[in-house]
């Protein structure tokens, strides 16, 4: 197994579900990243479409 692995919160999944998935795989969250996903409108303006959340998990010993 890898010492670290990335876990992305899926479209129809809560943060708690993702953390549970990490625990089942044997990882503990050590970092959390959030980045916005933008949508460009026809007039050229940008709006935030959604927030992508990703966790870095460290292998439990």
PDB file of N, CA, C and O in Angstrom:
ATOM      1  N   UNK A   1       0.837  -1.196   0.000  1.00  0.00           N
ATOM      2  CA  UNK A   1       0.000   0.000   0.000  1.00  0.00           C
ATOM      3  C   UNK A   1       0.876   1.252   0.000  1.00  0.00           C
ATOM      4  O   UNK A   1       2.002   1.244   0.497  1.00  0.00           O
ATOM      5  N   UNK A   2       0.335   2.310  -0.563  1.00  0.00           N
ATOM      6  CA  UNK A   2       1.048   3.582  -0.561  1.00  0.00           C
ATOM      7  C   UNK A   2       1.000   4.196   0.832  1.00  0.00           C
ATOM      8  O   UNK A   2       0.060   3.961   1.592  1.00  0.00           O
ATOM      9  N   UNK A   3       2.020   4.984   1.159  1.00  0.00           N
ATOM     10  CA  UNK A   3       2.025   5.659   2.459  1.00  0.00           C
ATOM     11  C   UNK A   3       1.021   6.796   2.497  1.00  0.00           C
ATOM     12  O   UNK A   3       0.435   7.081   3.541  1.00  0.00           O
ATOM     13  N   UNK A   4       0.821   7.459   1.337  1.00  0.00           N
ATOM     14  CA  UNK A   4      -0.161   8.537   1.238  1.00  0.00           C
ATOM     15  C   UNK A   4      -1.021   8.305   0.016  1.00  0.00           C
ATOM     16  O   UNK A   4      -0.568   7.772  -0.997  1.00  0.00           O
ATOM     17  N   UNK A   5      -2.278   8.720   0.134  1.00  0.00           N
ATOM     18  CA  UNK A   5      -3.194   8.574  -0.988  1.00  0.00           C
ATOM     19  C   UNK A   5      -4.174   9.738  -0.979  1.00  0.00           C
ATOM     20  O   UNK A   5      -4.525  10.252   0.084  1.00  0.00           O
ATOM     21  N   UNK A   6      -4.616  10.153  -2.160  1.00  0.00           N
ATOM     22  CA  UNK A   6      -5.585  11.234  -2.286  1.00  0.00           C
ATOM     23  C   UNK A   6      -6.989  10.655  -2.346  1.00  0.00           C
ATOM     24  O   UNK A   6      -7.234   9.646  -3.007  1.00  0.00           O
ATOM     25  N   UNK A   7      -7.908  11.313  -1.644  1.00  0.00           N
ATOM     26  CA  UNK A   7      -9.313  10.925  -1.655  1.00  0.00           C
ATOM     27  C   UNK A   7     -10.132  12.156  -2.015  1.00  0.00           C
ATOM     28  O   UNK A   7     -10.077  13.171  -1.321  1.00  0.00           O
ATOM     29  N   UNK A   8     -10.882  12.064  -3.088  1.00  0.00           N
ATOM     30  CA  UNK A   8     -11.702  13.176  -3.557  1.00  0.00           C
ATOM     31  C   UNK A   8     -13.146  12.948  -3.122  1.00  0.00           C
ATOM     32  O   UNK A   8     -13.671  11.841  -3.248  1.00  0.00           O
ATOM     33  N   UNK A   9     -13.789  14.003  -2.606  1.00  0.00           N
ATOM     34  CA  UNK A   9     -15.203  13.918  -2.258  1.00  0.00           C
ATOM     35  C   UNK A   9     -15.976  13.879  -3.571  1.00  0.00           C
ATOM     36  O   UNK A   9     -15.917  14.825  -4.358  1.00  0.00           O
ATOM     37  N   UNK A  10     -16.693  12.800  -3.807  1.00  0.00           N
ATOM     38  CA  UNK A  10     -17.411  12.605  -5.064  1.00  0.00           C
ATOM     39  C   UNK A  10     -18.647  13.493  -5.146  1.00  0.00           C
ATOM     40  O   UNK A  10     -19.024  14.142  -4.170  1.00  0.00           O
ATOM     41  N   UNK A  11     -19.268  13.513  -6.315  1.00  0.00           N
ATOM     42  CA  UNK A  11     -20.389  14.403  -6.618  1.00  0.00           C
ATOM     43  C   UNK A  11     -21.549  14.271  -5.630  1.00  0.00           C
ATOM     44  O   UNK A  11     -22.003  15.272  -5.077  1.00  0.00           O
ATOM     45  N   UNK A  12     -22.028  13.056  -5.403  1.00  0.00           N
ATOM     46  CA  UNK A  12     -23.179  12.841  -4.517  1.00  0.00           C
ATOM     47  C   UNK A  12     -22.751  12.196  -3.205  1.00  0.00           C
ATOM     48  O   UNK A  12     -23.396  11.263  -2.727  1.00  0.00           O
ATOM     49  N   UNK A  13     -21.664  12.694  -2.626  1.00  0.00           N
ATOM     50  CA  UNK A  13     -21.109  12.122  -1.405  1.00  0.00           C
ATOM     51  C   UNK A  13     -20.851  13.249  -0.411  1.00  0.00           C
ATOM     52  O   UNK A  13     -20.412  14.335  -0.788  1.00  0.00           O
ATOM     53  N   UNK A  14     -21.127  12.980   0.853  1.00  0.00           N
ATOM     54  CA  UNK A  14     -20.837  13.984   1.879  1.00  0.00           C
ATOM     55  C   UNK A  14     -19.372  13.842   2.322  1.00  0.00           C
ATOM     56  O   UNK A  14     -18.704  12.856   2.011  1.00  0.00           O
ATOM     57  N   UNK A  15     -18.903  14.839   3.042  1.00  0.00           N
ATOM     58  CA  UNK A  15     -17.528  14.794   3.560  1.00  0.00           C
ATOM     59  C   UNK A  15     -17.379  13.630   4.527  1.00  0.00           C
ATOM     60  O   UNK A  15     -16.351  12.953   4.532  1.00  0.00           O
ATOM     61  N   UNK A  16     -18.402  13.393   5.349  1.00  0.00           N
ATOM     62  CA  UNK A  16     -18.353  12.284   6.306  1.00  0.00           C
ATOM     63  C   UNK A  16     -18.264  10.931   5.598  1.00  0.00           C
ATOM     64  O   UNK A  16     -17.573  10.024   6.063  1.00  0.00           O
ATOM     65  N   UNK A  17     -18.970  10.803   4.465  1.00  0.00           N
ATOM     66  CA  UNK A  17     -18.891   9.553   3.695  1.00  0.00           C
ATOM     67  C   UNK A  17     -17.475   9.331   3.171  1.00  0.00           C
ATOM     68  O   UNK A  17     -16.962   8.213   3.202  1.00  0.00           O
ATOM     69  N   UNK A  18     -16.849  10.402   2.691  1.00  0.00           N
ATOM     70  CA  UNK A  18     -15.483  10.303   2.180  1.00  0.00           C
ATOM     71  C   UNK A  18     -14.514   9.933   3.301  1.00  0.00           C
ATOM     72  O   UNK A  18     -13.636   9.092   3.110  1.00  0.00           O
ATOM     73  N   UNK A  19     -14.669  10.552   4.456  1.00  0.00           N
ATOM     74  CA  UNK A  19     -13.794  10.229   5.592  1.00  0.00           C
ATOM     75  C   UNK A  19     -13.993   8.777   6.032  1.00  0.00           C
ATOM     76  O   UNK A  19     -13.032   8.108   6.415  1.00  0.00           O
ATOM     77  N   UNK A  20     -15.222   8.294   5.980  1.00  0.00           N
ATOM     78  CA  UNK A  20     -15.499   6.897   6.307  1.00  0.00           C
ATOM     79  C   UNK A  20     -14.828   5.957   5.319  1.00  0.00           C
ATOM     80  O   UNK A  20     -14.297   4.917   5.707  1.00  0.00           O
ATOM     81  N   UNK A  21     -14.853   6.322   4.045  1.00  0.00           N
ATOM     82  CA  UNK A  21     -14.193   5.540   3.004  1.00  0.00           C
ATOM     83  C   UNK A  21     -12.685   5.488   3.252  1.00  0.00           C
ATOM     84  O   UNK A  21     -12.045   4.458   3.040  1.00  0.00           O
ATOM     85  N   UNK A  22     -12.126   6.617   3.706  1.00  0.00           N
ATOM     86  CA  UNK A  22     -10.690   6.662   4.028  1.00  0.00           C
ATOM     87  C   UNK A  22     -10.365   5.706   5.169  1.00  0.00           C
ATOM     88  O   UNK A  22      -9.400   4.946   5.096  1.00  0.00           O
ATOM     89  N   UNK A  23     -11.181   5.750   6.230  1.00  0.00           N
ATOM     90  CA  UNK A  23     -10.951   4.885   7.391  1.00  0.00           C
ATOM     91  C   UNK A  23     -11.022   3.404   7.007  1.00  0.00           C
ATOM     92  O   UNK A  23     -10.212   2.596   7.461  1.00  0.00           O
ATOM     93  N   UNK A  24     -12.003   3.061   6.164  1.00  0.00           N
ATOM     94  CA  UNK A  24     -12.143   1.667   5.726  1.00  0.00           C
ATOM     95  C   UNK A  24     -10.924   1.198   4.936  1.00  0.00           C
ATOM     96  O   UNK A  24     -10.556   0.025   4.986  1.00  0.00           O
ATOM     97  N   UNK A  25     -10.297   2.129   4.202  1.00  0.00           N
ATOM     98  CA  UNK A  25      -9.105   1.786   3.423  1.00  0.00           C
ATOM     99  C   UNK A  25      -7.841   1.803   4.284  1.00  0.00           C
ATOM    100  O   UNK A  25      -6.771   1.410   3.821  1.00  0.00           O
ATOM    101  N   UNK A  26      -7.963   2.262   5.549  1.00  0.00           N
ATOM    102  CA  UNK A  26      -6.816   2.253   6.456  1.00  0.00           C
ATOM    103  C   UNK A  26      -6.019   3.545   6.470  1.00  0.00           C
ATOM    104  O   UNK A  26      -4.844   3.538   6.838  1.00  0.00           O
ATOM    105  N   UNK A  27      -6.636   4.654   6.077  1.00  0.00           N
ATOM    106  CA  UNK A  27      -5.933   5.942   6.029  1.00  0.00           C
ATOM    107  C   UNK A  27      -6.549   6.945   7.005  1.00  0.00           C
ATOM    108  O   UNK A  27      -7.739   6.889   7.315  1.00  0.00           O
ATOM    109  N   UNK A  28      -5.702   7.864   7.482  1.00  0.00           N
ATOM    110  CA  UNK A  28      -6.120   8.956   8.349  1.00  0.00           C
ATOM    111  C   UNK A  28      -5.900  10.268   7.603  1.00  0.00           C
ATOM    112  O   UNK A  28      -4.839  10.460   7.009  1.00  0.00           O
ATOM    113  N   UNK A  29      -6.882  11.179   7.619  1.00  0.00           N
ATOM    114  CA  UNK A  29      -6.693  12.446   6.902  1.00  0.00           C
ATOM    115  C   UNK A  29      -5.632  13.316   7.567  1.00  0.00           C
ATOM    116  O   UNK A  29      -5.619  13.465   8.789  1.00  0.00           O
ATOM    117  N   UNK A  30      -4.731  13.898   6.746  1.00  0.00           N
ATOM    118  CA  UNK A  30      -3.702  14.793   7.269  1.00  0.00           C
ATOM    119  C   UNK A  30      -3.776  16.183   6.628  1.00  0.00           C
ATOM    120  O   UNK A  30      -3.311  17.160   7.215  1.00  0.00           O
ATOM    121  N   UNK A  31      -4.359  16.277   5.426  1.00  0.00           N
ATOM    122  CA  UNK A  31      -4.501  17.571   4.753  1.00  0.00           C
ATOM    123  C   UNK A  31      -5.832  17.613   4.028  1.00  0.00           C
ATOM    124  O   UNK A  31      -6.379  16.588   3.620  1.00  0.00           O
ATOM    125  N   UNK A  32      -6.342  18.845   3.879  1.00  0.00           N
ATOM    126  CA  UNK A  32      -7.582  19.046   3.137  1.00  0.00           C
ATOM    127  C   UNK A  32      -7.372  20.181   2.152  1.00  0.00           C
ATOM    128  O   UNK A  32      -6.877  21.247   2.519  1.00  0.00           O
ATOM    129  N   UNK A  33      -7.744  19.955   0.908  1.00  0.00           N
ATOM    130  CA  UNK A  33      -7.621  20.979  -0.125  1.00  0.00           C
ATOM    131  C   UNK A  33      -9.001  21.282  -0.680  1.00  0.00           C
ATOM    132  O   UNK A  33      -9.796  20.374  -0.923  1.00  0.00           O
ATOM    133  N   UNK A  34      -9.277  22.558  -0.879  1.00  0.00           N
ATOM    134  CA  UNK A  34     -10.509  22.976  -1.525  1.00  0.00           C
ATOM    135  C   UNK A  34     -10.134  23.875  -2.682  1.00  0.00           C
ATOM    136  O   UNK A  34      -9.310  24.778  -2.540  1.00  0.00           O
ATOM    137  N   UNK A  35     -10.744  23.621  -3.828  1.00  0.00           N
ATOM    138  CA  UNK A  35     -10.509  24.513  -4.947  1.00  0.00           C
ATOM    139  C   UNK A  35     -11.828  24.744  -5.673  1.00  0.00           C
ATOM    140  O   UNK A  35     -12.606  23.812  -5.873  1.00  0.00           O
ATOM    141  N   UNK A  36     -12.073  25.983  -6.064  1.00  0.00           N
ATOM    142  CA  UNK A  36     -13.331  26.291  -6.759  1.00  0.00           C
ATOM    143  C   UNK A  36     -13.274  25.847  -8.217  1.00  0.00           C
ATOM    144  O   UNK A  36     -12.219  25.864  -8.851  1.00  0.00           O
ATOM    145  N   UNK A  37     -14.422  25.452  -8.722  1.00  0.00           N
ATOM    146  CA  UNK A  37     -14.577  25.134 -10.142  1.00  0.00           C
ATOM    147  C   UNK A  37     -15.444  26.243 -10.715  1.00  0.00           C
ATOM    148  O   UNK A  37     -16.571  26.461 -10.270  1.00  0.00           O
ATOM    149  N   UNK A  38     -14.902  26.947 -11.716  1.00  0.00           N
ATOM    150  CA  UNK A  38     -15.586  28.099 -12.281  1.00  0.00           C
ATOM    151  C   UNK A  38     -16.337  27.739 -13.555  1.00  0.00           C
ATOM    152  O   UNK A  38     -15.995  26.793 -14.264  1.00  0.00           O
ATOM    153  N   UNK A  39     -17.379  28.534 -13.819  1.00  0.00           N
ATOM    154  CA  UNK A  39     -18.142  28.409 -15.048  1.00  0.00           C
ATOM    155  C   UNK A  39     -18.090  29.758 -15.742  1.00  0.00           C
ATOM    156  O   UNK A  39     -18.357  30.790 -15.126  1.00  0.00           O
ATOM    157  N   UNK A  40     -17.746  29.754 -17.022  1.00  0.00           N
ATOM    158  CA  UNK A  40     -17.678  31.007 -17.763  1.00  0.00           C
ATOM    159  C   UNK A  40     -19.025  31.253 -18.437  1.00  0.00           C
ATOM    160  O   UNK A  40     -19.528  30.403 -19.172  1.00  0.00           O
ATOM    161  N   UNK A  41     -19.601  32.427 -18.179  1.00  0.00           N
ATOM    162  CA  UNK A  41     -20.877  32.800 -18.776  1.00  0.00           C
ATOM    163  C   UNK A  41     -20.665  33.323 -20.194  1.00  0.00           C
ATOM    164  O   UNK A  41     -19.533  33.589 -20.598  1.00  0.00           O
ATOM    165  N   UNK A  42     -21.741  33.470 -20.938  1.00  0.00           N
ATOM    166  CA  UNK A  42     -21.659  33.940 -22.323  1.00  0.00           C
ATOM    167  C   UNK A  42     -21.082  35.347 -22.429  1.00  0.00           C
ATOM    168  O   UNK A  42     -20.454  35.691 -23.431  1.00  0.00           O
ATOM    169  N   UNK A  43     -21.294  36.158 -21.398  1.00  0.00           N
ATOM    170  CA  UNK A  43     -20.761  37.529 -21.426  1.00  0.00           C
ATOM    171  C   UNK A  43     -19.305  37.607 -20.980  1.00  0.00           C
ATOM    172  O   UNK A  43     -18.748  38.702 -20.901  1.00  0.00           O
ATOM    173  N   UNK A  44     -18.683  36.481 -20.690  1.00  0.00           N
ATOM    174  CA  UNK A  44     -17.273  36.444 -20.314  1.00  0.00           C
ATOM    175  C   UNK A  44     -17.020  36.495 -18.821  1.00  0.00           C
ATOM    176  O   UNK A  44     -15.877  36.352 -18.387  1.00  0.00           O
ATOM    177  N   UNK A  45     -18.061  36.694 -18.023  1.00  0.00           N
ATOM    178  CA  UNK A  45     -17.876  36.730 -16.570  1.00  0.00           C
ATOM    179  C   UNK A  45     -17.771  35.303 -16.024  1.00  0.00           C
ATOM    180  O   UNK A  45     -18.236  34.350 -16.648  1.00  0.00           O
ATOM    181  N   UNK A  46     -17.166  35.179 -14.875  1.00  0.00           N
ATOM    182  CA  UNK A  46     -16.986  33.878 -14.231  1.00  0.00           C
ATOM    183  C   UNK A  46     -17.865  33.786 -13.002  1.00  0.00           C
ATOM    184  O   UNK A  46     -18.068  34.771 -12.293  1.00  0.00           O
ATOM    185  N   UNK A  47     -18.384  32.594 -12.756  1.00  0.00           N
ATOM    186  CA  UNK A  47     -19.097  32.347 -11.507  1.00  0.00           C
ATOM    187  C   UNK A  47     -18.647  31.006 -10.965  1.00  0.00           C
ATOM    188  O   UNK A  47     -18.271  30.111 -11.722  1.00  0.00           O
ATOM    189  N   UNK A  48     -18.688  30.872  -9.650  1.00  0.00           N
ATOM    190  CA  UNK A  48     -18.259  29.626  -9.010  1.00  0.00           C
ATOM    191  C   UNK A  48     -19.357  28.592  -9.205  1.00  0.00           C
ATOM    192  O   UNK A  48     -20.501  28.799  -8.800  1.00  0.00           O
ATOM    193  N   UNK A  49     -18.999  27.485  -9.825  1.00  0.00           N
ATOM    194  CA  UNK A  49     -19.962  26.417 -10.097  1.00  0.00           C
ATOM    195  C   UNK A  49     -20.082  25.496  -8.884  1.00  0.00           C
ATOM    196  O   UNK A  49     -21.185  25.164  -8.450  1.00  0.00           O
ATOM    197  N   UNK A  50     -18.928  25.086  -8.342  1.00  0.00           N
ATOM    198  CA  UNK A  50     -18.905  24.208  -7.172  1.00  0.00           C
ATOM    199  C   UNK A  50     -17.530  24.255  -6.534  1.00  0.00           C
ATOM    200  O   UNK A  50     -16.611  24.874  -7.070  1.00  0.00           O
ATOM    201  N   UNK A  51     -17.391  23.609  -5.408  1.00  0.00           N
ATOM    202  CA  UNK A  51     -16.148  23.528  -4.656  1.00  0.00           C
ATOM    203  C   UNK A  51     -15.684  22.077  -4.681  1.00  0.00           C
ATOM    204  O   UNK A  51     -16.435  21.196  -4.264  1.00  0.00           O
ATOM    205  N   UNK A  52     -14.478  21.801  -5.154  1.00  0.00           N
ATOM    206  CA  UNK A  52     -13.918  20.449  -5.108  1.00  0.00           C
ATOM    207  C   UNK A  52     -13.126  20.302  -3.819  1.00  0.00           C
ATOM    208  O   UNK A  52     -12.294  21.149  -3.491  1.00  0.00           O
ATOM    209  N   UNK A  53     -13.388  19.224  -3.090  1.00  0.00           N
ATOM    210  CA  UNK A  53     -12.693  18.966  -1.824  1.00  0.00           C
ATOM    211  C   UNK A  53     -11.913  17.668  -1.977  1.00  0.00           C
ATOM    212  O   UNK A  53     -12.438  16.661  -2.452  1.00  0.00           O
ATOM    213  N   UNK A  54     -10.651  17.713  -1.566  1.00  0.00           N
ATOM    214  CA  UNK A  54      -9.773  16.547  -1.670  1.00  0.00           C
ATOM    215  C   UNK A  54      -8.989  16.407  -0.373  1.00  0.00           C
ATOM    216  O   UNK A  54      -8.487  17.394   0.163  1.00  0.00           O
ATOM    217  N   UNK A  55      -8.886  15.195   0.124  1.00  0.00           N
ATOM    218  CA  UNK A  55      -8.129  14.904   1.330  1.00  0.00           C
ATOM    219  C   UNK A  55      -6.888  14.107   0.976  1.00  0.00           C
ATOM    220  O   UNK A  55      -6.906  13.286   0.059  1.00  0.00           O
ATOM    221  N   UNK A  56      -5.804  14.355   1.712  1.00  0.00           N
ATOM    222  CA  UNK A  56      -4.609  13.539   1.634  1.00  0.00           C
ATOM    223  C   UNK A  56      -4.637  12.638   2.868  1.00  0.00           C
ATOM    224  O   UNK A  56      -4.711  13.119   3.999  1.00  0.00           O
ATOM    225  N   UNK A  57      -4.576  11.340   2.639  1.00  0.00           N
ATOM    226  CA  UNK A  57      -4.622  10.394   3.730  1.00  0.00           C
ATOM    227  C   UNK A  57      -3.286   9.733   3.962  1.00  0.00           C
ATOM    228  O   UNK A  57      -2.593   9.374   3.011  1.00  0.00           O
ATOM    229  N   UNK A  58      -2.916   9.570   5.220  1.00  0.00           N
ATOM    230  CA  UNK A  58      -1.676   8.885   5.606  1.00  0.00           C
ATOM    231  C   UNK A  58      -2.052   7.499   6.105  1.00  0.00           C
ATOM    232  O   UNK A  58      -3.018   7.334   6.849  1.00  0.00           O
ATOM    233  N   UNK A  59      -1.282   6.513   5.688  1.00  0.00           N
ATOM    234  CA  UNK A  59      -1.542   5.118   6.075  1.00  0.00           C
ATOM    235  C   UNK A  59      -1.404   4.948   7.583  1.00  0.00           C
ATOM    236  O   UNK A  59      -0.402   5.350   8.174  1.00  0.00           O
ATOM    237  N   UNK A  60      -2.425   4.346   8.204  1.00  0.00           N
ATOM    238  CA  UNK A  60      -2.375   4.083   9.646  1.00  0.00           C
ATOM    239  C   UNK A  60      -1.445   2.905   9.912  1.00  0.00           C
ATOM    240  O   UNK A  60      -1.400   1.945   9.142  1.00  0.00           O
ATOM    241  N   UNK A  61      -0.717   2.993  10.996  1.00  0.00           N
ATOM    242  CA  UNK A  61       0.216   1.906  11.337  1.00  0.00           C
ATOM    243  C   UNK A  61      -0.291   1.069  12.475  1.00  0.00           C
ATOM    244  O   UNK A  61       0.372   0.116  12.884  1.00  0.00           O
TER     245      UNK A  61
END
